[in-house]
């Protein structure tokens, strides 16, 4: 690996590149200094064509599937380095120009594209450059789509590469020394992992560190501090994610600890109305001859507004399961006032007395935090007008929590299910990965019984509703595995 790194740091020399790159690639294998086992080299071939310096061909060095011919076009998944004179080499993942075969089963998995995108996100966050240094295609298999113009414009020095191979490149990094090593190791380790080969024992910890770094971009952690900062900036935020990720717990902790209890927590349901949330007429039993009268009462939002008007401190209204009600009807004209950077006043249908009277505006110190279960698709979908007014934050399962609070049964069960979702779930199903709370062990509860009675019914519901139809067999096999505990 060190020899390949040194080669990439030197100016490109077309006379020496073919020989030097092949020598550097060959040193990647074997226990005497290599990063991968010698048997890994049996599954791949090295391809570094020799081009005449006057030729307009694009030079490259590639690791390709061993079944490809020794020359000419090749197919399948490949790791490719494109050297460029006077500029950093482009490290990339490429589909051979002859098509997906023999790696269509690898490149076609949703997890393949998902992990390439995560690697590129990680490299961009690691870089000190003012522009993005890495890019990934939305779908690796789409060889009918080329690198988009807005990306090409950032890299005019790679025009010839994009013109020739833009439709088959599905991930690349063109970086200086600050992320060069991460890009090289990250993409190479990923390439061989997809072929079923891990690094040698001496590099195992480093490989795990790299994988953990980009896996964090698959399921980024949401911290309480960052959520509080977002609420201060945007005022209105929705936490969304599958069950068991701690959305309600985090919201209630925020209310108790960061807002010192200033505010309230409510839960929406199908019977939540404009009157209960904003305010309206409610029956009131009296001792008069009429027996029943109606009086104007404030709803949860108006109560929160009054609380906020009485203090200069921030106040939080937590709305749990915010999408279980028809939010457009519940908010009514009040949606007009939900602008985080503008104070808007609306006229109410009734006089609610001091200090509201018949006008409502959201105080700048009132924050609203909603939670939304993305697994429940039978309930209301938030419309565009409402989505525009809220900042959305995804809550993902936390592997660290499982590692800390799981046991010898729940930990492997979590990582096995996570691996299934990462590899096989399409984007619309990936967000259904059950949260870490299903895998936290409890002293007085048998872990096997816990997962059979909590996790398995959820997964079976996913199957029954067709939410995981693309990888139903893998989920079914997982259920059978857990049921044997």
C-alpha positions as CSV (number, residue, x, y, z in Angstrom):
1,X,0.0,0.0,0.0
2,X,2.8,2.4,0.8
3,X,4.4,2.0,-2.6
4,X,1.1,2.7,-4.3
5,X,0.6,5.8,-2.1
6,X,4.0,7.1,-3.0
7,X,3.3,6.5,-6.7
8,X,0.1,8.6,-6.5
9,X,1.9,11.4,-4.8
10,X,4.5,11.8,-7.6
11,X,3.8,13.6,-10.9
12,X,2.4,11.3,-13.5
13,X,5.0,10.0,-15.9
14,X,3.5,8.0,-18.8
15,X,6.8,6.2,-19.5
16,X,7.0,4.7,-16.0
17,X,3.3,4.5,-14.9
18,X,2.4,1.0,-16.4
19,X,5.4,-0.7,-14.8
20,X,5.4,1.1,-11.5
21,X,1.6,0.8,-11.0
22,X,1.6,-2.9,-11.7
23,X,4.5,-3.4,-9.2
24,X,2.7,-1.4,-6.6
25,X,-0.6,-3.3,-7.1
26,X,1.2,-6.7,-6.9
27,X,2.6,-5.7,-3.5
28,X,-0.9,-5.4,-2.1
29,X,-1.0,-9.2,-1.7
30,X,0.8,-11.6,0.5
31,X,1.8,-11.8,4.2
32,X,5.2,-10.2,3.6
33,X,3.9,-6.7,3.7
34,X,0.7,-7.0,1.7
35,X,-2.7,-5.7,2.9
36,X,-4.7,-8.6,1.5
37,X,-4.1,-12.4,1.5
38,X,-2.5,-13.9,-1.5
39,X,-5.7,-15.8,-2.3
40,X,-7.4,-12.5,-2.9
41,X,-5.2,-12.0,-5.9
42,X,-6.6,-15.2,-7.5
43,X,-10.0,-13.5,-7.9
44,X,-8.7,-10.4,-9.7
45,X,-6.6,-9.4,-12.6
46,X,-4.5,-6.2,-13.0
47,X,-5.1,-4.1,-16.1
48,X,-2.7,-1.3,-17.0
49,X,-2.7,-0.8,-20.8
50,X,0.4,0.8,-22.4
51,X,-0.5,3.8,-24.4
52,X,1.6,5.8,-26.8
53,X,2.3,9.2,-25.4
54,X,0.8,10.7,-28.6
55,X,-2.3,8.7,-28.2
56,X,-5.5,10.3,-27.1
57,X,-6.5,7.3,-25.0
58,X,-7.1,7.8,-21.3
59,X,-4.4,6.0,-19.1
60,X,-5.6,3.9,-16.2
61,X,-4.7,1.1,-13.9
62,X,-7.4,-1.2,-12.7
63,X,-8.2,-4.2,-10.6
64,X,-10.9,-6.2,-12.4
65,X,-12.6,-9.6,-12.2
66,X,-10.2,-12.5,-13.0
67,X,-12.6,-13.9,-15.7
68,X,-12.0,-11.0,-18.0
69,X,-9.7,-11.3,-21.0
70,X,-6.1,-10.1,-20.7
71,X,-6.8,-7.2,-23.1
72,X,-9.7,-5.3,-24.7
73,X,-12.9,-4.3,-23.0
74,X,-13.8,-5.8,-19.7
75,X,-17.0,-6.1,-17.6
76,X,-18.0,-6.1,-13.9
77,X,-16.9,-4.1,-10.9
78,X,-13.5,-2.5,-11.0
79,X,-11.2,-0.4,-8.9
80,X,-9.5,2.1,-11.2
81,X,-6.9,4.8,-10.8
82,X,-6.8,7.4,-13.5
83,X,-3.4,9.3,-13.5
84,X,-3.5,12.9,-14.7
85,X,-0.6,15.1,-15.4
86,X,-0.1,18.0,-13.0
87,X,-3.3,17.1,-11.0
88,X,-4.2,14.4,-8.4
89,X,-5.0,11.0,-9.7
90,X,-8.6,10.0,-9.7
91,X,-9.4,7.0,-7.5
92,X,-12.6,5.5,-8.6
93,X,-15.1,2.6,-8.7
94,X,-16.1,1.8,-12.3
95,X,-18.4,-0.6,-14.2
96,X,-16.5,-2.2,-17.1
97,X,-17.5,-0.9,-20.4
98,X,-18.7,-4.4,-21.4
99,X,-21.4,-4.2,-18.7
100,X,-22.2,-5.5,-15.2
101,X,-21.4,-9.1,-15.8
102,X,-19.8,-11.1,-14.1
103,X,-20.5,-8.8,-11.1
104,X,-24.2,-7.9,-11.6
105,X,-25.1,-9.7,-8.3
106,X,-22.6,-7.4,-6.5
107,X,-23.2,-4.1,-8.2
108,X,-26.9,-4.6,-8.3
109,X,-27.3,-4.8,-4.5
110,X,-28.7,-1.6,-3.0
111,X,-26.0,-1.9,-0.3
112,X,-23.2,-1.5,-3.0
113,X,-24.4,1.9,-4.1
114,X,-25.2,2.8,-0.5
115,X,-21.7,2.1,0.8
116,X,-20.0,3.9,-2.2
117,X,-22.1,7.0,-1.4
118,X,-21.2,6.7,2.3
119,X,-17.5,6.5,1.5
120,X,-17.7,9.6,-0.6
121,X,-19.6,11.5,2.1
122,X,-16.9,10.5,4.6
123,X,-14.1,11.7,2.3
124,X,-15.8,15.0,1.7
125,X,-16.1,15.6,5.5
126,X,-12.5,14.6,6.0
127,X,-11.1,16.9,3.3
128,X,-9.9,20.5,4.0
129,X,-10.8,21.5,0.4
130,X,-13.3,24.2,-0.2
131,X,-15.0,22.0,-2.9
132,X,-16.2,18.4,-2.7
133,X,-13.4,16.0,-3.4
134,X,-15.6,12.9,-3.9
135,X,-18.8,12.1,-5.7
136,X,-21.0,9.0,-6.1
137,X,-23.8,8.1,-8.5
138,X,-27.3,7.7,-7.1
139,X,-27.4,4.2,-8.6
140,X,-24.3,2.3,-9.6
141,X,-26.0,0.2,-12.2
142,X,-27.2,3.2,-14.2
143,X,-24.6,3.1,-17.0
144,X,-27.0,5.1,-19.1
145,X,-26.4,8.1,-16.9
146,X,-23.1,10.0,-17.0
147,X,-21.4,12.2,-14.4
148,X,-23.6,15.3,-14.2
149,X,-22.5,18.7,-15.6
150,X,-22.4,20.4,-12.2
151,X,-19.8,17.9,-11.1
152,X,-17.8,18.0,-14.3
153,X,-17.5,21.8,-14.0
154,X,-15.8,21.4,-10.7
155,X,-13.1,19.1,-12.3
156,X,-12.2,20.5,-15.8
157,X,-8.8,18.8,-15.5
158,X,-10.6,15.4,-15.7
159,X,-12.6,16.2,-18.8
160,X,-11.1,13.5,-21.0
161,X,-11.8,10.9,-18.3
162,X,-15.4,12.0,-18.0
163,X,-15.8,12.1,-21.8
164,X,-14.6,8.5,-22.1
165,X,-15.8,6.8,-18.9
166,X,-18.3,9.2,-17.3
167,X,-21.2,6.8,-17.8
168,X,-19.5,3.9,-16.1
169,X,-17.8,5.8,-13.2
170,X,-20.1,5.5,-10.2
171,X,-17.8,6.8,-7.5
172,X,-14.6,8.8,-7.4
173,X,-12.2,10.8,-5.3
174,X,-9.8,13.4,-6.6
175,X,-7.9,14.7,-3.6
176,X,-4.6,16.0,-2.4
177,X,-2.6,14.4,0.4
178,X,-5.1,15.2,3.1
179,X,-7.6,12.4,2.2
180,X,-5.6,10.5,-0.5
181,X,-4.7,7.7,1.9
182,X,-8.2,7.4,3.2
183,X,-9.6,7.3,-0.3
184,X,-7.2,4.6,-1.4
185,X,-7.6,2.4,1.6
186,X,-11.4,3.0,1.8
187,X,-12.1,2.1,-1.8
188,X,-9.7,-0.8,-2.0
189,X,-10.9,-2.4,1.3
190,X,-14.5,-1.9,0.0
191,X,-13.7,-3.5,-3.3
192,X,-12.2,-6.6,-1.8
193,X,-14.9,-6.9,0.9
194,X,-17.4,-7.0,-1.9
195,X,-15.4,-9.9,-3.4
196,X,-15.5,-11.6,0.0
197,X,-11.9,-10.8,1.1
198,X,-11.0,-9.0,4.3
199,X,-7.6,-7.4,5.1
200,X,-4.9,-9.4,6.8
201,X,-4.8,-9.5,10.6
202,X,-2.2,-6.7,10.9
203,X,-4.6,-4.3,9.1
204,X,-7.8,-5.5,10.6
205,X,-8.2,-2.7,13.2
206,X,-7.4,0.0,10.7
207,X,-9.9,-1.5,8.2
208,X,-12.6,-1.6,10.9
209,X,-11.9,2.1,11.8
210,X,-12.2,3.1,8.2
211,X,-15.5,1.1,7.7
212,X,-16.9,2.5,11.0
213,X,-16.0,6.0,9.8
214,X,-18.0,5.8,6.6
215,X,-20.8,3.6,8.1
216,X,-21.5,6.6,10.4
217,X,-22.6,8.4,7.2
218,X,-25.1,5.6,6.5
219,X,-26.8,6.2,9.8
220,X,-25.6,9.4,11.3
221,X,-26.0,9.9,15.1
222,X,-28.4,12.6,16.3
223,X,-27.2,14.1,19.5
224,X,-29.2,16.2,22.0
225,X,-26.8,19.2,21.7
226,X,-27.1,19.3,17.9
227,X,-30.9,19.0,18.1
228,X,-31.1,21.9,20.6
229,X,-29.0,24.1,18.3
230,X,-31.2,23.2,15.3
231,X,-34.3,24.1,17.3
232,X,-32.8,27.5,18.2
233,X,-32.0,28.1,14.5
234,X,-35.1,26.7,12.8
235,X,-37.7,26.7,15.7
236,X,-39.8,23.9,14.2
237,X,-38.2,20.4,13.9
238,X,-39.4,16.9,13.3
239,X,-37.5,13.8,14.4
240,X,-38.3,10.9,12.1
241,X,-37.3,7.3,12.1
242,X,-38.4,3.7,12.6
243,X,-39.6,2.4,16.0
244,X,-37.1,1.8,18.7
245,X,-34.6,4.6,17.9
246,X,-35.4,6.7,20.9
247,X,-37.3,9.6,19.3
248,X,-39.7,10.2,22.1
249,X,-37.1,9.6,24.8
250,X,-34.8,12.2,23.2
251,X,-37.6,14.7,22.9
252,X,-38.6,14.3,26.5
253,X,-35.0,14.5,27.7
254,X,-34.6,17.7,25.8
255,X,-37.8,19.2,27.4
256,X,-36.7,18.1,30.9
257,X,-33.0,18.8,30.8
258,X,-32.3,21.6,28.2
259,X,-35.6,23.5,28.6
260,X,-35.8,22.8,32.4
261,X,-39.4,21.6,31.9
262,X,-40.6,24.9,30.3
263,X,-43.3,23.6,28.0
264,X,-45.3,20.4,27.6
265,X,-45.5,17.1,25.7
266,X,-48.6,15.9,23.9
267,X,-49.4,13.1,21.6
268,X,-51.3,13.3,18.3
269,X,-53.8,10.7,17.3
270,X,-56.5,10.4,14.6
271,X,-59.1,12.2,16.8
272,X,-56.9,15.2,17.4
273,X,-58.6,18.3,16.0
274,X,-58.1,22.0,15.4
275,X,-60.0,22.7,18.6
276,X,-57.8,20.5,20.8
277,X,-54.6,21.8,19.3
278,X,-55.3,25.5,18.5
279,X,-58.5,26.2,20.4
280,X,-62.3,26.4,20.0
281,X,-65.7,25.8,21.5
282,X,-66.1,23.1,24.1
283,X,-69.3,22.0,26.0
284,X,-69.5,23.1,29.6
285,X,-72.1,21.7,32.0
286,X,-73.7,24.4,34.2
287,X,-76.4,24.6,36.9
288,X,-78.5,27.0,34.8
289,X,-81.8,26.0,33.2
290,X,-80.0,25.5,29.9
291,X,-77.9,22.8,31.4
292,X,-75.3,22.8,28.7
293,X,-73.4,25.8,27.3
294,X,-70.3,26.2,25.2
295,X,-67.2,28.1,26.2
296,X,-64.1,29.1,24.3
297,X,-61.0,27.2,25.5
298,X,-57.3,27.4,24.4
299,X,-55.7,24.3,22.8
300,X,-52.2,23.0,23.4
301,X,-50.5,25.4,21.0
302,X,-52.2,28.5,22.4
303,X,-51.3,27.3,25.9
304,X,-47.7,27.0,24.8
305,X,-47.8,30.5,23.3
306,X,-49.0,31.9,26.6
307,X,-46.3,30.1,28.5
308,X,-43.7,31.5,26.1
309,X,-45.0,35.1,26.4
310,X,-44.5,35.0,30.2
311,X,-40.8,34.3,30.0
312,X,-37.7,35.2,28.1
313,X,-36.4,31.7,28.2
314,X,-36.9,29.2,25.5
315,X,-40.1,27.0,25.7
316,X,-40.6,23.7,24.0
317,X,-43.8,22.0,22.8
318,X,-43.2,18.3,22.1
319,X,-45.8,16.7,19.7
320,X,-45.3,13.0,19.7
321,X,-46.5,11.0,16.7
322,X,-47.1,14.3,14.9
323,X,-48.2,12.5,11.7
324,X,-50.9,10.4,13.3
325,X,-53.3,13.3,12.9
326,X,-54.4,15.1,9.8
327,X,-52.0,17.9,10.3
328,X,-53.4,20.2,7.6
329,X,-56.8,20.1,9.3
330,X,-55.4,20.4,12.8
331,X,-53.3,23.4,12.0
332,X,-55.8,25.1,9.7
333,X,-54.9,28.8,9.1
334,X,-52.3,28.5,11.9
335,X,-49.9,27.0,9.4
336,X,-49.3,30.6,8.1
337,X,-47.7,31.6,11.4
338,X,-45.2,28.7,11.3
339,X,-42.3,30.6,9.7
340,X,-39.0,30.2,11.6
341,X,-37.5,33.5,10.5
342,X,-40.6,35.7,10.2
343,X,-43.2,36.9,12.8
344,X,-46.6,36.3,11.3
345,X,-50.0,37.1,12.9
346,X,-53.2,35.4,12.1
347,X,-56.8,36.2,13.1
348,X,-58.5,33.5,15.2
349,X,-62.2,32.6,14.9
350,X,-62.8,33.3,18.6
351,X,-61.7,35.6,21.4
352,X,-59.6,33.5,23.8
353,X,-59.1,36.3,26.3
354,X,-55.9,37.8,27.5
355,X,-53.2,37.7,26.4
356,X,-54.2,35.9,23.1
357,X,-57.6,37.6,22.4
358,X,-58.4,36.8,18.7
359,X,-54.8,37.1,17.3
360,X,-52.1,34.5,17.2
361,X,-48.4,34.7,16.5
362,X,-45.6,32.3,17.4
363,X,-43.2,33.9,19.9
364,X,-39.5,33.6,18.9
365,X,-38.7,31.7,22.1
366,X,-41.3,29.0,21.4
367,X,-39.9,25.9,19.7
368,X,-41.9,22.9,18.4
369,X,-40.4,19.4,18.2
370,X,-42.4,16.7,16.6
371,X,-41.7,12.9,16.4
372,X,-42.7,10.8,13.4
373,X,-42.6,7.0,13.0
374,X,-41.6,6.3,9.4
375,X,-42.6,2.6,9.7
376,X,-46.3,3.5,10.1
377,X,-47.3,4.1,6.5
378,X,-51.0,3.8,7.2
379,X,-51.2,7.3,8.7
380,X,-51.1,10.8,7.3
381,X,-48.3,11.9,5.0
382,X,-47.2,15.4,5.6
383,X,-47.9,17.7,2.7
384,X,-45.3,19.9,1.0
385,X,-46.5,23.1,2.7
386,X,-46.0,21.6,6.2
387,X,-42.7,19.9,5.3
388,X,-41.3,23.3,4.2
389,X,-41.9,24.8,7.6
390,X,-40.2,22.1,9.6
391,X,-36.6,20.9,9.6
392,X,-36.4,17.1,9.4
393,X,-33.9,15.1,11.3
394,X,-33.5,11.3,10.8
395,X,-33.1,9.1,13.9
396,X,-31.1,5.9,13.2
397,X,-30.3,2.9,15.3
398,X,-27.2,3.4,17.4
399,X,-24.7,0.5,17.2
400,X,-22.8,2.1,20.1
401,X,-25.8,1.7,22.4
402,X,-26.2,-1.9,21.4
403,X,-22.5,-2.6,22.1
404,X,-22.8,-1.0,25.5
405,X,-26.2,-2.4,26.6
406,X,-26.6,-5.5,24.6
407,X,-25.4,-9.1,25.4
408,X,-24.0,-12.1,23.6
409,X,-27.4,-12.8,22.0
410,X,-28.7,-9.3,21.1
411,X,-25.4,-7.9,19.8
412,X,-24.9,-10.4,16.9
413,X,-28.7,-10.3,16.3
414,X,-28.5,-6.6,15.8
415,X,-25.5,-6.6,13.5
416,X,-27.0,-9.5,11.4
417,X,-30.2,-7.6,10.8
418,X,-28.4,-4.3,10.2
419,X,-26.3,-6.1,7.6
420,X,-29.4,-7.4,5.8
421,X,-30.9,-3.9,5.6
422,X,-27.6,-2.3,4.5
423,X,-27.1,-4.8,1.8
424,X,-30.5,-5.4,0.4
425,X,-33.0,-2.7,1.4
426,X,-34.0,-0.1,-1.2
427,X,-33.8,3.4,0.0
428,X,-37.5,3.5,0.9
429,X,-37.1,0.5,3.1
430,X,-33.7,1.2,4.6
431,X,-35.3,3.7,7.0
432,X,-37.3,0.8,8.5
433,X,-34.3,-0.8,10.2
434,X,-35.6,-1.5,13.8
435,X,-34.0,0.7,16.4
436,X,-31.5,-0.2,19.1
437,X,-34.1,-0.5,21.8
438,X,-35.1,-3.9,20.5
439,X,-31.6,-5.2,21.2
440,X,-30.9,-3.7,24.6
441,X,-30.7,-6.5,27.2
442,X,-32.5,-6.4,30.5
443,X,-31.5,-8.5,33.5
444,X,-34.9,-9.7,34.3
445,X,-35.9,-10.5,30.8
446,X,-34.7,-13.4,28.6
447,X,-33.1,-11.9,25.5
448,X,-34.5,-14.5,23.2
449,X,-38.1,-14.1,24.5
450,X,-37.6,-10.3,24.3
451,X,-36.8,-10.4,20.6
452,X,-39.5,-13.0,19.9
453,X,-42.2,-10.9,21.5
454,X,-41.1,-7.4,20.4
455,X,-38.8,-7.6,17.3
456,X,-40.3,-10.6,15.4
457,X,-43.9,-9.2,15.4
458,X,-42.6,-5.9,13.9
459,X,-40.7,-7.8,11.2
460,X,-43.7,-10.0,10.4
461,X,-45.8,-6.8,10.1
462,X,-43.2,-5.5,7.6
463,X,-43.6,-8.7,5.6
464,X,-47.4,-8.7,5.7
465,X,-47.6,-5.1,4.6
466,X,-45.1,-5.6,1.8
467,X,-42.6,-3.0,3.2
468,X,-39.6,-5.4,2.7
469,X,-40.8,-7.3,-0.4
470,X,-37.5,-6.7,-2.2
471,X,-35.6,-8.8,0.4
472,X,-38.5,-10.7,2.1
473,X,-36.6,-14.0,1.9
474,X,-33.6,-12.6,3.9
475,X,-36.0,-11.2,6.6
476,X,-37.9,-14.5,6.7
477,X,-34.7,-16.4,7.2
478,X,-33.7,-14.0,10.0
479,X,-37.0,-14.5,11.7
480,X,-36.5,-18.2,11.6
481,X,-33.0,-17.8,13.1
482,X,-34.3,-15.7,16.0
483,X,-37.2,-18.1,16.6
484,X,-34.7,-20.9,17.3
485,X,-33.2,-19.0,20.3
